[in-house]
Structure formats: C-alpha cells, structure tokens
Amino acid sequence: MPCMGGHVRRFDLTIQKDVIFENKVIGHLEIESIYLGMKEKYKAYLLVSLLIIIISIPASFIISQPIRDQVSLGVVQLQQQSDRLRLLTDQVVSTEQKERKRIAALIHDHLQQFLVAAKLQLGMAVREMNKGQYEKAAANLKRVDKYIDDTTHAAKTLTMELRPPVLYEDGLPAAFQWLANKFKENHNIEIVLNVGQVPTALSDTLKIMIFESVKELLLNVAKYSGVTSAEVALQYEKGLMTVVVKDKGAGFDVERIEKMSMDKGFGLFSIRERLKLINGIMRIISQPGQGTEVQIILPVAMEEKPVSKEIVLPQEKEEYKPERSKKINILLADDHKIVREGIASILNENSGFNVVAQAEDGIEAIEKVKLFHPNVVIMDINMPRLNGIEATRVIKKEFPDIDIIGLSVQDEKDIIDSMQKAGAITLLNKAGDPQELIRAIINCQSSQAF
C-alpha cells in the first residue's frame, strides 16, 4: 500500500477478474488504482476493461491452441465412433427384423402348411377307417407320411441355416467345405478352398465371426461379381488367422463404396465394424473390371484353448449284468424324451431287442455304457454337455466291442463322415423308416457273431 502523509490509504479502485479458458478458471487478474474524482473513476473502469480484453484474448488463444487441437481431434474421433456404432446398431436391428420375417415366412409357408395338410389327411383317414374303407384310409396315411417328411426336411433346412452343426462339431475347415457345397448347389458357384493348418480349439465367437463373414463375402460374389467361381483361403501363423476371399469378377471402386451408406455397402461396413470388436481388420483390394480380394486378419492367440478330448469316466460301480440270452441290449441316447420313448417303443416290439437304458446327453451316455455295457448304442448327434460325435469317440476308445449307430435329422455327407470317423457304424435319418434302424442293429450284431 502506498503511504501518503504518513498514513496508509486504501486504493480507491479495486477490480478483480477471473481469467477463464475452456469454461475453467486458470488464473486471476487484479487491478488497483487511486482516482481524484468521478470522471477519473469511469475513465479507470474503461481503461481496466480494455486492458482485460487486450490481455485475455491473446493469452487465451496462445494457451489454448495446442489443447484445442487435441480436444478437437478427440471429439471428431468420438463422433466418428459414435456414428459407426449407431450405423452398426441400426444394421443389427434391421438384420434381426429381416431374419425374423424370413423365419416367420418359412414357418408359415412350409411347416404350418405341411402340418395342416397332414392333419386334414389324418382326419380323412380316420373317417374312412370308421366306414371300413381301409384302402382309401391307407392312401391318406401315405400322404400324411409324405407331409411329415416334408415338414422334417423344412425344419432341418432352417436349422442348418441358423446354426450349421458342422461348424461346431468339426471346425472351420469342414464348415468351409460345407459352405462351398451349398454355394455350388444354390448359386452354381464353384468355391476353390485353400485351407491350411488352423487351431482346432477356437472360441465359438471367433468361429461364428469368421464363418459368417466369409458367407457374407461369398454372397456378395454371387450377387455382384458375375463369375461362376471364387477362392477362399484360410491360414494360421504366429497368432494371426488370415482369411482371403477372392474373385475375378466385376470389381468396384473401393473409395466410392466405403463412402456409401451401410445399406448400399455390400455388407462390408458391417463386417469391418464387427471385426473391430475383436481387434480384427479387413482389407479390400478391388477395381472395376479387375476382380475383388478381401482379406480378414484376426489375432487368435488369446482365443486358443487347450483341446481335451479325454472325458473322465465315472468311478467303478457295480456293473450291470444282463441276462444271458439272445437278445440285443440297446442304449438310447437322445436329448428329447419323446423321441427316446418313441424309438424305445418301436424297438421293444421286436422280441430280439432289449432297451436297457436311456441317456439325455453324451456324458450320461458314457456313464450308462460303463454301467450297463450294452451291445448297441443308438446315438443322437446334437446333445447338450457333450455331442454325439465326441461321445462316440470316447465310447469306442474305451469299449471297442460296442456298436454305435448314429441317429439324427442331419444326414448330410459331412455329418455322416464325422460320425463314422468317430467310430460309428453308420448314421441314419431320425425321420426315416424305422425298419432301417432295425436292420442296422441286426446287421451289426450278426457280423460280430461271426
């Protein structure tokens, strides 16, 4: 404080000003002065205000510019990520609704119609039997049998599309072969596969991601390339899975497509964004008239899991001793009780068969094989906890004398091969003629007798 005449005098004018940058107080400005009259007071206020403006503007600009650049970049990146997530969410919702609509149409146009037609024919057969018109009733029952076969086929087709069992049972190489067969059958496109050694144990998330991405890319080939062949390569090296889908078709302008909305982007946007969620990348090499090559690269080191095909069998129990007779002792393994009971009823009608036990999954089948030691196991493929293929492999390793007959609605060649490699004698269609199952049981036991 200045001294005037030996006395301490307060400043006549004190102005304090917070210095604010990006909505935050980064300092304070304080100005004090002495004035003699009102005129000088207002002049002081005016000068101080101008001083604050002059000092604050350059200081704020100089201090904030580097921070502004970083914040602006972060905001732009965040906005872009938000836009991508929004577009991906929109597409997921849209795809889900389209898939629901497609499934509903399949159920209505196929499954429901077959069932209604079967019920009508069954009603007619009952009325004709009540009248004693057995030949007409038999003809209607044959139509019912055909409608049930058609229903089973439609349901199997839908199941295969929604969740191909070969992908989960035999892995990506077998799933790609199945996919190649389907594209040859449905789109008349020859898929040349070049599949190297890949980890046998991958997470379901990774397998589904790779399979669905390749399927989507091949659909693009079928729709837009104008070719009748394409290549799919799958390689694994040093923790990286590389998938390449290539064709020599029409090609396209990559930059133009990437600027288009997701609805017009041939599904490439969706694939790329889904891959980013698991740290994968997608590269597109294409030009009009020069074909297209899409590369998918995924880190899989963290996805690998130790493979253990060894199933711990239960501790020794008192073993079931079947009566010595000429009967064939049978174990039924199926996760649907109504199917097990139906098959058991058919088999028990044969005086040479004896259904000694039933199991609802692969683990239980192994346990009951240990306990009952049947001659034959009728094994469904798709079961919880342990599927029929793995259960068959375990049983045949421990009990090579037991015959196993696979039974499933999925009777395609890939599934049959997998079941036979596991040790089964054959794989029969669950919806087929029951006499085929009876003949298979008798034949396998007859061959063992010699």
RODO-2510 file (C-alpha; in nm, 4 decimals, decimal comma):
residues 450
     n   res          X          Y          Z
     1     m     0,0000     0,0000     0,0000
     2     p     0,1320     0,3485    -0,0746
     3     c     0,1858     0,5876     0,2084
     4     m     0,0518     0,9440     0,1887
     5     g     0,1410     1,1870     0,4683
     6     g     0,2455     0,9067     0,6950
     7     h    -0,0980     0,7407     0,6688
     8     v    -0,1868     0,4182     0,4984
     9     r    -0,4564     0,4765     0,2402
    10     r    -0,6759     0,2167     0,0735
    11     f    -0,6926     0,2100    -0,3037
    12     d    -0,9918     0,3988    -0,4333
    13     l    -1,0494     0,1488    -0,7171
    14     t    -1,0012    -0,2306    -0,6944
    15     i    -1,1062    -0,4576    -0,9820
    16     q    -1,0670    -0,8371    -0,9820
    17     k    -1,1141    -1,0511    -1,2920
    18     d    -1,1053    -1,4315    -1,3312
    19     v    -0,9186    -1,5492    -1,6376
    20     i    -1,1353    -1,8271    -1,7896
    21     f    -1,0262    -2,0741    -2,0552
    22     e    -1,2426    -2,3569    -2,1926
    23     n    -1,5007    -2,2873    -1,9176
    24     k    -1,2350    -2,3288    -1,6473
    25     v    -1,0704    -2,0627    -1,4252
    26     i    -0,6973    -2,0713    -1,4912
    27     g    -0,5952    -1,7527    -1,3045
    28     h    -0,6947    -1,4152    -1,1632
    29     l    -0,6261    -1,0528    -1,2673
    30     e    -0,6395    -0,7821    -1,0016
    31     i    -0,6009    -0,4054    -1,0702
    32     e    -0,5977    -0,1345    -0,8049
    33     s    -0,5757     0,2443    -0,8576
    34     i    -0,6364     0,5803    -0,6981
    35     y    -0,8575     0,8485    -0,8511
    36     l    -0,9435     1,2026    -0,7590
    37     g    -1,2974     1,2353    -0,8893
    38     m    -1,5928     1,0686    -1,0543
    39     k    -1,4688     1,1435    -1,4025
    40     e    -1,1402     0,9739    -1,3373
    41     k    -1,3281     0,6764    -1,1828
    42     y    -1,5180     0,5998    -1,5004
    43     k    -1,2040     0,6502    -1,7063
    44     a    -1,0296     0,3981    -1,4835
    45     y    -1,3103     0,1467    -1,5289
    46     l    -1,2908     0,1897    -1,9058
    47     l    -0,9131     0,1534    -1,9153
    48     v    -0,9183    -0,1546    -1,6930
    49     s    -1,1848    -0,3206    -1,9103
    50     l    -0,9846    -0,2544    -2,2244
    51     l    -0,6738    -0,3873    -2,0530
    52     i    -0,8518    -0,7084    -1,9548
    53     i    -0,9776    -0,7590    -2,3079
    54     i    -0,6362    -0,6916    -2,4606
    55     i    -0,4583    -0,9265    -2,2221
    56     s    -0,7204    -1,2056    -2,2080
    57     i    -0,7775    -1,2638    -2,5784
    58     p    -0,4177    -1,3290    -2,6890
    59     a    -0,3371    -1,5217    -2,3706
    60     s    -0,6384    -1,7490    -2,4148
    61     f    -0,5588    -1,8032    -2,7803
    62     i    -0,1885    -1,8769    -2,7206
    63     i    -0,2502    -2,1087    -2,4255
    64     s    -0,5466    -2,2955    -2,5711
    65     q    -0,4379    -2,3670    -2,9264
    66     p    -0,2464    -2,6968    -2,8632
    67     i    -0,5164    -2,8141    -2,6271
    68     r    -0,7855    -2,7109    -2,8709
    69     d    -0,6223    -2,9228    -3,1423
    70     q    -0,6102    -3,2310    -2,9199
    71     v    -0,9642    -3,1842    -2,7925
    72     s    -1,0958    -3,1246    -3,1438
    73     l    -0,9294    -3,4424    -3,2706
    74     g    -1,0701    -3,6428    -2,9799
    75     v    -1,4178    -3,5020    -3,0373
    76     v    -1,4014    -3,5878    -3,4079
    77     q    -1,2848    -3,9442    -3,3358
    78     l    -1,5509    -3,9892    -3,0696
    79     q    -1,8178    -3,8632    -3,3061
    80     q    -1,6996    -4,0964    -3,5817
    81     q    -1,7016    -4,3917    -3,3426
    82     s    -2,0481    -4,2940    -3,2242
    83     d    -2,1697    -4,2733    -3,5841
    84     r    -2,0235    -4,6151    -3,6638
    85     l    -2,1816    -4,7722    -3,3575
    86     r    -2,5142    -4,6150    -3,4423
    87     l    -2,4986    -4,7432    -3,8005
    88     l    -2,3940    -5,0875    -3,6815
    89     t    -2,6753    -5,0940    -3,4262
    90     d    -2,9239    -4,9891    -3,6933
    91     q    -2,7995    -5,2646    -3,9194
    92     v    -2,8136    -5,5266    -3,6440
    93     v    -3,1723    -5,4306    -3,5661
    94     s    -3,2621    -5,4234    -3,9357
    95     t    -3,0958    -5,7595    -3,9996
    96     e    -3,2670    -5,9121    -3,6992
    97     q    -3,6066    -5,7943    -3,8195
    98     k    -3,5427    -5,9243    -4,1720
    99     e    -3,4333    -6,2590    -4,0322
   100     r    -3,7382    -6,2783    -3,8081
   101     k    -3,9583    -6,2026    -4,1076
   102     r    -3,7827    -6,4669    -4,3181
   103     i    -3,8103    -6,7318    -4,0474
   104     a    -4,1763    -6,6467    -3,9873
   105     a    -4,2426    -6,6811    -4,3607
   106     l    -4,0666    -7,0181    -4,3729
   107     i    -4,2660    -7,1456    -4,0763
   108     h    -4,5932    -7,0172    -4,2192
   109     d    -4,5394    -7,1156    -4,5818
   110     h    -4,3823    -7,4540    -4,5162
   111     l    -4,4017    -7,6013    -4,1674
   112     q    -4,7530    -7,4842    -4,0826
   113     q    -4,8945    -7,5739    -4,4226
   114     f    -4,7458    -7,9230    -4,4131
   115     l    -4,8806    -7,9797    -4,0631
   116     v    -5,2282    -7,8527    -4,1528
   117     a    -5,2342    -8,0719    -4,4635
   118     a    -5,1205    -8,3740    -4,2596
   119     k    -5,3908    -8,3121    -4,0011
   120     l    -5,6598    -8,2894    -4,2726
   121     q    -5,5429    -8,6127    -4,4354
   122     l    -5,5296    -8,7835    -4,0963
   123     g    -5,8887    -8,6778    -4,0245
   124     m    -5,9985    -8,8166    -4,3596
   125     a    -5,8173    -9,1437    -4,2869
   126     v    -5,9961    -9,1792    -3,9525
   127     r    -6,3380    -9,1231    -4,1128
   128     e    -6,2635    -9,3711    -4,3889
   129     m    -6,1469    -9,6325    -4,1391
   130     n    -6,4705    -9,5862    -3,9437
   131     k    -6,6577    -9,6599    -4,2671
   132     g    -6,4470    -9,9657    -4,3335
   133     q    -6,2798    -9,8040    -4,6367
   134     y    -5,9314    -9,9220    -4,5417
   135     e    -5,7668    -9,8803    -4,8812
   136     k    -5,8650    -9,5160    -4,9003
   137     a    -5,7519    -9,4679    -4,5393
   138     a    -5,4159    -9,6234    -4,6218
   139     a    -5,3734    -9,3867    -4,9181
   140     n    -5,4423    -9,0864    -4,6948
   141     l    -5,1987    -9,2135    -4,4341
   142     k    -4,9305    -9,2334    -4,7026
   143     r    -4,9957    -8,8673    -4,7818
   144     v    -4,9646    -8,7890    -4,4109
   145     d    -4,6290    -8,9686    -4,4096
   146     k    -4,5121    -8,7562    -4,7051
   147     y    -4,6226    -8,4316    -4,5406
   148     i    -4,4343    -8,5242    -4,2241
   149     d    -4,1232    -8,5941    -4,4322
   150     d    -4,1608    -8,2532    -4,5988
   151     t    -4,2037    -8,0876    -4,2597
   152     t    -3,8925    -8,2575    -4,1251
   153     h    -3,6924    -8,1503    -4,4298
   154     a    -3,8074    -7,7879    -4,3978
   155     a    -3,7204    -7,7835    -4,0269
   156     k    -3,3802    -7,9395    -4,0941
   157     t    -3,3025    -7,6830    -4,3638
   158     l    -3,3929    -7,3983    -4,1314
   159     t    -3,1822    -7,5445    -3,8509
   160     m    -2,8812    -7,5869    -4,0796
   161     e    -2,9036    -7,2260    -4,1958
   162     l    -2,9347    -7,0849    -3,8461
   163     r    -2,6670    -7,2990    -3,6835
   164     p    -2,4621    -7,5289    -3,9095
   165     p    -2,3649    -7,8204    -3,6798
   166     v    -2,0518    -7,8930    -3,8825
   167     l    -1,9066    -7,5586    -3,7680
   168     y    -1,9282    -7,6552    -3,4030
   169     e    -1,8525    -8,0247    -3,4366
   170     d    -1,5659    -8,0246    -3,6900
   171     g    -1,4368    -7,6666    -3,7018
   172     l    -1,3754    -7,4081    -3,9723
   173     p    -1,2169    -7,6272    -4,2473
   174     a    -1,5134    -7,8643    -4,2514
   175     a    -1,7562    -7,5713    -4,2258
   176     f    -1,5951    -7,4046    -4,5286
   177     q    -1,6295    -7,7274    -4,7247
   178     w    -1,9958    -7,7440    -4,6289
   179     l    -2,0377    -7,3799    -4,7334
   180     a    -1,8662    -7,4489    -5,0662
   181     n    -2,1075    -7,7356    -5,1331
   182     k    -2,4045    -7,5130    -5,0530
   183     f    -2,2901    -7,2360    -5,2876
   184     k    -2,2376    -7,4899    -5,5637
   185     e    -2,5864    -7,6253    -5,5063
   186     n    -2,7751    -7,2987    -5,4512
   187     h    -2,5793    -7,0436    -5,6594
   188     n    -2,3896    -7,2574    -5,9113
   189     i    -2,0598    -7,1083    -5,7939
   190     e    -1,7515    -7,3263    -5,7607
   191     i    -1,5588    -7,2412    -5,4449
   192     v    -1,1897    -7,3358    -5,4545
   193     l    -1,0657    -7,3926    -5,0998
   194     n    -0,7091    -7,3498    -4,9811
   195     v    -0,7181    -7,4317    -4,6119
   196     g    -0,4008    -7,4714    -4,4100
   197     q    -0,3491    -7,5894    -4,0545
   198     v    -0,5619    -7,3935    -3,8093
   199     p    -0,6085    -7,4244    -3,4328
   200     t    -0,8626    -7,6944    -3,3546
   201     a    -0,9914    -7,5163    -3,0458
   202     l    -1,1266    -7,1689    -3,1167
   203     s    -1,3932    -6,9844    -2,9258
   204     d    -1,7441    -7,0029    -3,0688
   205     t    -1,7382    -6,6225    -3,1056
   206     l    -1,4361    -6,6367    -3,3326
   207     k    -1,5639    -6,9308    -3,5375
   208     i    -1,9011    -6,7666    -3,5912
   209     m    -1,7398    -6,4336    -3,6828
   210     i    -1,5117    -6,5894    -3,9450
   211     f    -1,7789    -6,8195    -4,0871
   212     e    -2,0473    -6,5519    -4,1144
   213     s    -1,8019    -6,3024    -4,2662
   214     v    -1,6939    -6,5483    -4,5358
   215     k    -2,0560    -6,6402    -4,6024
   216     e    -2,1457    -6,2715    -4,6454
   217     l    -1,8499    -6,2128    -4,8783
   218     l    -1,9427    -6,5140    -5,0918
   219     l    -2,2986    -6,3868    -5,1152
   220     n    -2,1539    -6,0618    -5,2498
   221     v    -1,9659    -6,2662    -5,5098
   222     a    -2,2875    -6,4433    -5,6075
   223     k    -2,4854    -6,1179    -5,6316
   224     y    -2,2429    -5,8724    -5,7881
   225     s    -1,9300    -6,0279    -5,9374
   226     g    -2,0855    -6,2074    -6,2341
   227     v    -1,8468    -6,5058    -6,2029
   228     t    -1,9028    -6,8782    -6,1526
   229     s    -1,6031    -6,9415    -5,9293
   230     a    -1,4255    -6,7882    -5,6311
   231     e    -1,1379    -6,8695    -5,3976
   232     v    -1,1349    -6,8966    -5,0202
   233     a    -0,8066    -6,9317    -4,8305
   234     l    -0,7637    -6,9869    -4,4584
   235     q    -0,4212    -6,9732    -4,2943
   236     y    -0,2885    -6,9502    -3,9394
   237     e     0,0597    -6,8318    -3,8477
   238     k     0,2134    -6,6787    -3,5371
   239     g    -0,1103    -6,5970    -3,3621
   240     l    -0,2809    -6,4484    -3,6687
   241     m    -0,5686    -6,6004    -3,8627
   242     t    -0,5870    -6,4778    -4,2213
   243     v    -0,8912    -6,5392    -4,4401
   244     v    -0,8949    -6,4346    -4,8048
   245     v    -1,1974    -6,4329    -5,0362
   246     k    -1,1074    -6,3597    -5,3973
   247     d    -1,2878    -6,3484    -5,7306
   248     k    -1,2041    -6,2329    -6,0834
   249     g    -1,5341    -6,0611    -6,1430
   250     a    -1,6690    -5,7112    -6,1961
   251     g    -1,4885    -5,5454    -5,9067
   252     f    -1,5770    -5,1982    -5,7762
   253     d    -1,4390    -4,8616    -5,6685
   254     v    -1,3406    -4,9182    -5,3066
   255     e    -1,3372    -4,5496    -5,2095
   256     r    -1,6825    -4,4925    -5,3524
   257     i    -1,8299    -4,7964    -5,1795
   258     e    -1,6784    -4,7007    -4,8452
   259     k    -1,8412    -4,3577    -4,8684
   260     m    -2,1810    -4,5127    -4,9309
   261     s    -2,4267    -4,5915    -4,6583
   262     m    -2,4214    -4,9314    -4,4961
   263     d    -2,7363    -5,0367    -4,6823
   264     k    -2,5524    -4,9972    -5,0111
   265     g    -2,2135    -5,1105    -4,8923
   266     f    -2,2461    -5,4798    -4,9800
   267     g    -2,2274    -5,5699    -4,6111
   268     l    -1,8623    -5,4653    -4,5970
   269     f    -1,9283    -5,1964    -4,3370
   270     s    -2,0950    -5,4479    -4,1058
   271     i    -1,8139    -5,6999    -4,1402
   272     r    -1,5467    -5,4385    -4,0737
   273     e    -1,7176    -5,2995    -3,7648
   274     r    -1,7811    -5,6460    -3,6199
   275     l    -1,4183    -5,7373    -3,6760
   276     k    -1,3058    -5,4261    -3,4884
   277     l    -1,4896    -5,5526    -3,1824
   278     i    -1,2446    -5,8448    -3,1605
   279     n    -0,9395    -5,6447    -3,2760
   280     g    -0,9595    -5,7697    -3,6341
   281     i    -0,9052    -5,5776    -3,9570
   282     m    -1,0359    -5,6054    -4,3104
   283     r    -0,8544    -5,5017    -4,6271
   284     i    -1,0271    -5,4615    -4,9621
   285     i    -0,8397    -5,4713    -5,2915
   286     s    -1,0617    -5,4092    -5,5923
   287     q    -1,1034    -5,2041    -5,9082
   288     p    -1,3794    -5,2026    -6,1669
   289     g    -1,3267    -5,4907    -6,4074
   290     q    -1,0322    -5,6357    -6,2139
   291     g    -1,1988    -5,8545    -5,9548
   292     t    -1,2030    -5,8266    -5,5770
   293     e    -0,9892    -5,9579    -5,2945
   294     v    -1,0980    -5,9190    -4,9322
   295     q    -0,8539    -6,0041    -4,6539
   296     i    -0,9622    -6,0634    -4,2951
   297     i    -0,6874    -6,0699    -4,0315
   298     l    -0,7613    -6,1696    -3,6729
   299     p    -0,5399    -6,2178    -3,3684
   300     v    -0,6331    -6,5590    -3,2261
   301     a    -0,3571    -6,6334    -2,9764
   302     m    -0,5827    -6,5365    -2,6876
   303     e    -0,8717    -6,7341    -2,8346
   304     e    -0,6957    -7,0672    -2,8417
   305     k    -0,7932    -7,3120    -2,5724
   306     p    -0,6274    -7,6387    -2,4803
   307     v    -0,8037    -7,9235    -2,6506
   308     s    -0,9014    -8,2089    -2,4271
   309     k    -1,0738    -8,4991    -2,5870
   310     e    -1,0333    -8,7060    -2,2721
   311     i    -1,3575    -8,7438    -2,0829
   312     v    -1,3275    -8,8583    -1,7242
   313     l    -1,5394    -9,1685    -1,6887
   314     p    -1,7269    -9,2287    -1,3644
   315     q    -1,5745    -9,4322    -1,0864
   316     e    -1,6200    -9,8046    -1,0959
   317     k    -1,9678    -9,9109    -0,9956
   318     e    -2,1267   -10,2462    -0,9688
   319     e    -2,1606   -10,3388    -1,3333
   320     y    -2,5000   -10,4324    -1,4682
   321     k    -2,5074   -10,7957    -1,5711
   322     p    -2,7616   -10,8512    -1,8467
   323     e    -2,9275   -11,1870    -1,8536
   324     r    -2,7619   -11,4282    -2,0819
   325     s    -2,9934   -11,4546    -2,3777
   326     k    -3,0030   -11,3995    -2,7475
   327     k    -3,1465   -11,0520    -2,7023
   328     i    -2,9538   -10,7468    -2,8202
   329     n    -2,9185   -10,4973    -2,5338
   330     i    -2,9577   -10,1393    -2,6531
   331     l    -2,8884    -9,7972    -2,5006
   332     l    -3,0705    -9,4933    -2,6427
   333     a    -2,9028    -9,1509    -2,6234
   334     d    -3,1153    -8,8517    -2,7289
   335     d    -3,1874    -8,5211    -2,5596
   336     h    -3,5585    -8,5357    -2,6439
   337     k    -3,7551    -8,7673    -2,4168
   338     i    -4,0444    -8,8048    -2,6583
   339     v    -3,8057    -8,9260    -2,9299
   340     r    -3,6324    -9,1719    -2,6956
   341     e    -3,9604    -9,3181    -2,5800
   342     g    -4,0893    -9,3431    -2,9364
   343     i    -3,7777    -9,5297    -3,0540
   344     a    -3,7834    -9,7494    -2,7429
   345     s    -4,1441    -9,8483    -2,8134
   346     i    -4,0579    -9,9460    -3,1708
   347     l    -3,7502   -10,1465    -3,0680
   348     n    -3,9211   -10,3246    -2,7798
   349     e    -4,1820   -10,4559    -3,0208
   350     n    -3,9015   -10,6747    -3,1567
   351     s    -3,8615   -10,9768    -2,9290
   352     g    -3,4874   -10,9850    -3,0041
   353     f    -3,4227   -10,6348    -2,8644
   354     n    -3,3987   -10,5119    -2,5086
   355     v    -3,3666   -10,1376    -2,4373
   356     v    -3,1689   -10,1475    -2,1104
   357     a    -3,1129    -9,7730    -2,0571
   358     q    -3,1677    -9,4219    -2,1911
   359     a    -2,9475    -9,1104    -2,1758
   360     e    -3,0246    -8,7453    -2,2495
   361     d    -2,6717    -8,6248    -2,3310
   362     g    -2,3261    -8,7513    -2,4239
   363     i    -2,1877    -8,7533    -2,0691
   364     e    -2,4797    -8,9585    -1,9399
   365     a    -2,4448    -9,1946    -2,2361
   366     i    -2,0807    -9,2641    -2,1393
   367     e    -2,1773    -9,3215    -1,7770
   368     k    -2,4548    -9,5647    -1,8654
   369     v    -2,2385    -9,7503    -2,1148
   370     k    -1,9973    -9,8083    -1,8282
   371     l    -2,2789    -9,9269    -1,6052
   372     f    -2,4899   -10,1361    -1,8447
   373     h    -2,2384   -10,2375    -2,1163
   374     p    -2,4972   -10,2636    -2,3968
   375     n    -2,4365   -10,4379    -2,7276
   376     v    -2,5538   -10,1374    -2,9287
   377     v    -2,5793    -9,7632    -2,8627
   378     i    -2,8228    -9,5533    -3,0666
   379     m    -2,6580    -9,2112    -3,0539
   380     d    -2,8096    -8,8743    -3,1436
   381     i    -2,5595    -8,6128    -3,2641
   382     n    -2,6803    -8,2821    -3,1222
   383     m    -2,6975    -8,3124    -2,7436
   384     p    -2,6052    -8,0807    -2,4545
   385     r    -2,2874    -8,1071    -2,2461
   386     l    -2,1235    -8,3494    -2,4929
   387     n    -2,2366    -8,4071    -2,8512
   388     g    -2,2866    -8,7496    -3,0027
   389     i    -1,9720    -8,7412    -3,2153
   390     e    -1,7420    -8,6842    -2,9150
   391     a    -1,9359    -8,9311    -2,7001
   392     t    -1,8992    -9,1917    -2,9746
   393     r    -1,5248    -9,1320    -2,9912
   394     v    -1,4880    -9,1800    -2,6151
   395     i    -1,7054    -9,4917    -2,6002
   396     k    -1,5306    -9,6629    -2,8905
   397     k    -1,1910    -9,5941    -2,7362
   398     e    -1,2928    -9,7461    -2,4023
   399     f    -1,5354   -10,0116    -2,5297
   400     p    -1,4398   -10,1076    -2,8864
   401     d    -1,6763   -10,4081    -2,8825
   402     i    -1,9860   -10,1880    -2,8562
   403     d    -2,1546   -10,0968    -3,1838
   404     i    -2,2764    -9,7391    -3,2221
   405     i    -2,5378    -9,6288    -3,4716
   406     g    -2,5818    -9,2559    -3,5222
   407     l    -2,9303    -9,1145    -3,5487
   408     s    -3,0041    -8,7554    -3,6488
   409     v    -3,2224    -8,5329    -3,8626
   410     q    -2,8977    -8,4055    -4,0149
   411     d    -2,7881    -8,6776    -4,2513
   412     e    -2,5615    -8,4829    -4,4865
   413     k    -2,2371    -8,6391    -4,6044
   414     d    -2,0124    -8,4219    -4,3852
   415     i    -2,2019    -8,5256    -4,0729
   416     i    -2,2026    -8,8916    -4,1740
   417     d    -1,8273    -8,8816    -4,2334
   418     s    -1,7644    -8,7193    -3,8941
   419     m    -1,9734    -8,9766    -3,7138
   420     q    -1,8057    -9,2686    -3,8913
   421     k    -1,4587    -9,1280    -3,8218
   422     a    -1,5540    -9,1192    -3,4540
   423     g    -1,6289    -9,4915    -3,4699
   424     a    -1,9979    -9,5238    -3,5536
   425     i    -2,1092    -9,7909    -3,7987
   426     t    -2,3411    -9,5550    -3,9804
   427     l    -2,5664    -9,2529    -3,9418
   428     l    -2,9375    -9,2886    -4,0104
   429     n    -3,2056    -9,0259    -4,0575
   430     k    -3,4125    -8,9918    -3,7450
   431     a    -3,7223    -8,9304    -3,9554
   432     g    -3,6531    -9,2260    -4,1852
   433     d    -3,8096    -9,5697    -4,1980
   434     p    -3,7773    -9,7378    -3,8532
   435     q    -3,7103   -10,0658    -4,0346
   436     e    -3,3751    -9,9238    -4,1470
   437     l    -3,2731    -9,8856    -3,7841
   438     i    -3,3879   -10,2363    -3,7007
   439     r    -3,1958   -10,3803    -3,9949
   440     a    -2,8825   -10,1825    -3,8990
   441     i    -2,8940   -10,3221    -3,5432
   442     i    -2,9417   -10,6793    -3,6620
   443     n    -2,6699   -10,6498    -3,9292
   444     c    -2,4025   -10,5099    -3,7000
   445     q    -2,4676   -10,7732    -3,4360
   446     s    -2,4813   -11,0507    -3,6921
   447     s    -2,1389   -10,9508    -3,8230
   448     q    -1,9984   -10,9605    -3,4699
   449     a    -2,1356   -11,3106    -3,4182
   450     f    -1,9054   -11,4313    -3,6892
***
